[in-house]
Amino acid sequence: PASGLRGAALPNPALRRHAALSSLLRSELAAALERVAPGTAAASAALAAALAGCVDGACLLRNADGSLREPELRHNPYDPRAPLASRLGRCDDEPWHLWDLAEKRGGSGPSPAALLRPLKGLCADAHALERLRGVLPPVLP
């Protein structure tokens, strides 16, 4: 984005495009994960949301209002002691959202072991992994 837009809300058409692309990326990522590990729809969807940093309308580098998320906004590092809302309001290269989203769900949802199945399936299928890398934005962990 232009330096004048750094941290500012995006115009509505751009925000709508970002939301649509984020939703598409998240659903495509979940579908790709489930293709390599059939029967893991819930785990694949949770993993896709965590990898894309999709939380409460925010996804990838933008908040629901279109403003930049941390660390892109002020370059503040991740702090595991920060309040949950603050930790979920980020999109880092490290997949902190796996743990932060699990904390938000209060223990419900896919277990860590269930999340491993689609990841292992993806890692075992080099062709699927390479196809996925070709379409994911470089900001995705």
N, C-alpha and C positions, 0 to 999 in steps of 0.2 A: 504494500500500500504506500501511497505518497506520504511523505513525512507529516503533512498537515492532517492526515487522517489517523495517525498513530494514537490509538486509545480512544478515538472518537467513534461514535456509532456510524454504521454504514447507512447509506441511503436505502430506503425500503426495497427497491428492486434488487439491489446487490445483496441485501440481507436475505431476501427470499431465495435468491440463487444459491447463496451459501447454505441456507437451511436445506434446500432441495438436494444439493450436492452432498452435504454431510449425511443426510438420510439415505441417499443412494449408496454412498460409500459404505455406510454401516450395514445396510442390508446385503450388499454384494460381498462384503467381508464375511458376514455371518454365513451366507450361502456357500462361499468357498470353503470355509472351515467345516461346514456340515457335509459337503461333498467328499472331503477326504476322511471324514469320520462320521458315517451315517448314524442316525439315531441320537445325535447330540445337539438337537435344535436349541434347547434352553442354554446349554453351556456355550455353544457357538455364538448365540446372540449376546450373552453376557460378556464373553471374551471380545467380541467385535466392539461392543460399547466401550469396554475398558481401553482397548487399544486405540480407538478413535477419540477417547476422552469425551464421549457423549454423555452429558449429565444435565438434566433439567433444561433442555433446549440449547445448551452450549455444545459445541462439537469442534474438534480440532483446535485451531488457534483463536476461535472467536466465541464470545459469550452469546447468549440468546439475543441480546440487544445489538450485536454486531461489533462490540468493542473487543479489543485484543485481550486475551487471557495471559496470565503469568505462565511461563517466564518471559514471554515476548513483550509484555507491557512495560515492566520495570526491571526485568532480569533478576527478580528475587528468587533465590534458590528454594527448593522444596524443603519444608520443615515438617517432619512427622509429628511434632508436638502442636502444630497449628490446629485450630478448630476444624472439624470435618468439612464445613461449608467452604472454608478457605482452601483446603486441600483439593476438594472436588472442583473448585473454580480454576483449575490449572490444566495445561496440556503439556506434559513433559515428555522427553525422549524415553525416560524410564517408565514402565507401565505401573506407576503407583496406583492408578485407578482400580487395578485388580483388587487391592486390599481396601482402598477407600470405599469403593462401591459395595464390597462385602460388608464393611462396617455400617454403611448406610442402610443396607437391607436387614441389618440386625441378625445375621446368621441364616436368614432364609435365602433361597436361591441355590445355584450350583455350588458344589463343594470344590475346593482346590483340586482334588483328584479328578472330578468331572471336567474341569477346565483343561486338565492335561491331555485328555483324550484327543480333542480336535487339534491341539498344538502338536502332539506327537504324530498325528496323521498328516498334518501339513509338512512337518519336518521330514517325514518318511517319503513324501511324494515330491521329489525335486522339481518335476515339471510343473506341478500346481504351485509350488512355492515361487518358482521363477515367474510364472504368469502373474501371480499376485503382486510380486515386487514391481512388475512392470506397470501396474495400474495404480498402485498406492502412492499418495503424495509423499515427498521426501520427509515431511515432518512427522510421519507416523513412526512410532518406535519399532 
